[in-house]
Amino acid sequence: MSRFDRLAPVLFLLLAPSAVSALDLSTPLPNWLDESRERKTEPFVPHIQRALPPSDFRLTAEYEPVGAVVISWAGYTDMLSAIARAASGPGKAQVWGVSAPESITGVPADKYTKINAAVNTVWARDYGPFGISSSRKKVGIVDTVYRHYQYRTDDDAMPVNLGAAKGIEVFGTKIVLDGGNVMVDSAGNLFMTKRTYIWNSGMSESQVDAALRDYFKVKNIHTFEYAGYPGQPADGTGHIDMFMKLLNDHTVLVSTAEEEPFKSNSEKAMAFFKGKTAPDGQAYKIITVKGWKSSRTWYTYTNSLLVNDVAIIPSYGGHAQEEAAAKAAYEAGRPGVKVVPVPSDSSITAGGSIHCVTQTIPAMDGVKLSPAPAAASAAGPVKFEAVELSAVPGAKVPLSPALGQLSGLVPAK
């Protein structure tokens, strides 16, 4: 049995192209639940505790080398296409499109992989995966529990489907955590809002922190309030990427505003970094960029994506002056960066922008990420077999009625 077979967690069956359920791309679901269109899955098969990543794994910072950008094709297709072109062109990264078309105009074929797996929504940042590297020679995925796991079961299963498709080891934790609320530097510091503790109210804060240290291999955890804390988030998510972004180990971009509760929330965030020394020995440099609320929507430029030497930032119609200032802020924080604005007017009203609809897989020194699915062949998708989980001796993993797929599967030898 291979090491992948031993360590791979619960893998949902990779769907064949004809089996992927059709999505209404014209009316994508928002970041929050839409109770008029979504129903809780009953009964729901709970997540199973899976193996810890090896001790030398770590969660990489977004400004470290990126090998691939993951996009779920479930709405806002013009925006997703523009992101894919920027990531694969000047960003020099692979694009992995989940439930995506056979090709994307402007994206080279050798830079693109279509992943045949079902998804419910476009919010790939939040339901995973988290890419981690081991001395730049291995890539792994840490699969957390998606906040909407009982409603968006395909989204919650996507990280393990992606791992199966690309031959990547997948590790998991029972912590409920959206990727938009995770920000790390290269020295093992994790930054998030207190929303994570609210999602995991059945655990103590110290238990949540311990799980994050175990699975993400972070050393320190720094928490912030979100706009509207401790009530419902004023931005619709309560994620840290809606008001803050690290541009390197000592530079932080903060979205400021004139309206409350955004104004005081940003001020508290800036106060945290002011006067502190960053892990690289330099004083933190704080750069601000304007955000604003209009018609119940929070507009922010921190919800961007860094892909190697490229910053893909939101562009909002009628705000050329604010966009120019945001472009200058990124250029000041990351000298030499190429800033690519992408229209995001539609997605931001649903609770997210560029960062929310993408996830990154770290680059590996000397190892090229293949555009072709590692576990597939010309004969078709990989076949799977059921295995017993070491975490549940003697027990087979049950059938998931929500997906009509077997869980607890690994590639057949």
Summary of the structure (lengths in Angstrom):
residues: 413
radius of gyration: 20.1
end to end distance: 7.9
largest distance: 63.0
contacts: 1423
relative contact order: 0.18
helix: 23%
strand: 27%
